[in-house]
C-alpha cells in the first residue's frame, strides 16, 4: 500500500467518499448512528437500505426512468437492484482495500497544508513510532518550532506591509 502514503489528504477524503457512497443507498439515520465509525455500519443489511426508488442515480437518469417507467417497469426495477448491488460491492471493496483504522494514515493528515498549523509537538512522538529509522525527536521538534515561528513572522510581516507599516 505504499501509494496510499503519498497523499496526506487521502485518509480524510476516503472517509468522506465512504460516507457519500453510503448515502446513495443507506438510510440517513443509520449513517448518523454510525458516524463515529462508518466501517461498523452493516451495509449489507437490507433493513439499512433506502427504498429502491430512493437510491441515488442522478437527475438525468431519474428523468429518463420517469419517462421509461410506463413501458418498462420491470427493467427499471432490475436497474435499481443493479445500482444497489454496485454500491454495495463498491463499499465492500473500499473497506477491503483501505485501512480506515490506520493510526499512521490519520496521523499523517498534518502534512496537508490546511492542517499544518494544527500539529502539536506531541504528534512527532506518534509519527516517529511508525518508522523503523530512529532520529533525534527533540531536534525535529526544535526544527518544527523554528519553522512555525518563521511562518508566523512571515505572516505578520505580510499583514503589516499590507496595512502600510
N, C-alpha and C positions, 0 to 999 in steps of 0.2 A: 503493500500500500504506500510506497514512497511518494507517488504523485499526489496523494492527499495532503501531504505535509507542505507542499509548495505554496498553497494559498491560505493565508490566515483567515480569510472570510469564509472558507469552505464550511467550517463547523456550524456557524450561525446560519449561513444561507441554506445548508442542507436541512437543518431543523425547521427553518421557515418553509421550505418546499414540502417537507413531510406534512406539516400542518395544512398547507394549501391543498395538496393532493387528497389528504384525508377529508377535507371539507367538501370535496367534489362528490363524495359518496357516503360519508358518515354523518350521522346526526350531530348538530352543533353542540347539544348538551352533553353528548358523550365525549366530544373533543375537549370541551371545557372541563369536564370531570377529570380528564387525564392530562390537563395542561402542563403539569409539573414534569411528566414523563410520558410522552406520546408513544414510546416504544412498548409500553404496557397495555395500550389500547388493543382490544381484540377486534381487529378489522375484519376478521373472517366471520364473526358472529352476525348473522342476518338481522338480529334484533337491533344491532347498532347502525344498520344501513338506512339511508334515506329511502323513501318510496321510489320505485324505479323511475317514475316520471319526473322526479325531482333531482335526478342526477344531473351534474353539470356536463353539458355537451356544447356549450357556446350558443350565442344568439343566432348565427346563421343556420346552424344545424337544427335548432329548435324551430325556427321559421319553416325550414324545409319539412320537418317532421309534421308540423301542423298542417301543412299543405298536402302531404302524402298520406296522412293518417286515415283519411276516409277510404282510400283504396287498398292500403297495405298495412292494416292494423297489426297483423301477426308479425310481419317482418320488422316493424317498428319495435315491438316488444322484444324480439330477438336482438335487435340492435342495442337496446338499453341493457340487456343482460350481458352482451359482449363488452359494452363500455364498463360495466361494473366489474366484470372479470378482469379487464385490462387494468383498472385502477387497483384492484386487489393484488394482482400479480406485480404491479409496479411497486407498491408499498412493500410487499414481501421481499422483492429484490433489493430495494433500497435499505431495508433493515438488515439484510444479509451482508451487503457489500460495505456499508458504512457503519463504523463503530460509534454509535451515539453516546456510549458510556465512556469513551476515551477521555481520561482526565488530561492527557497530553494535548490532544487537539483543542479542547476547551481552554486550556491554559495558554496555548499559543495564539489565541484570539487577540492578545495585546499587540501583536505585530500589525494589525490593521490600523492605519493612521488615526481613525476616529477614536480608537481605544488606547492609543499610546500614552495619553496623559492620565489614564485611569489605572495604570500599573503601579503596584506598590512594591517596595523593596523586598518584601517577604515573598513576592512572586518568583524572584530569582532562585530561591531555595527549591521551590516546587519544580521549576523548569530544569534546574540542574539535576534533579533526581531522575529525570528521564534519559539522560545521556551518560554513556559509559566513560566519556572523557572527563577527567577531573580538571577543574580550573579554580582559581582563587576567587571565591564568591564575593569576598569583601572588595576586591579590586573591581569586579564587574559592577557591584552596587555603587562604588565611588564614581566609576565612569558614567553610570546611568544618572547619578545625581548631577554631575557636571553637564551632561547632555541636557537634562531637564532645565537646569539653571540657564544654560546658553539659549535654550528655546524660549524661556520666559523673558530673558533680557532682549532677545531679538524682537519678540512680540511687543514688548514695552517700547523699544526704540521706534518701531514702525508706527505704533499708535501716537507716540509723541511727535514724530515727524509729520504725521497726517493732520495733527491739530495745530501745527505751526510752532512747536518748541524747538 
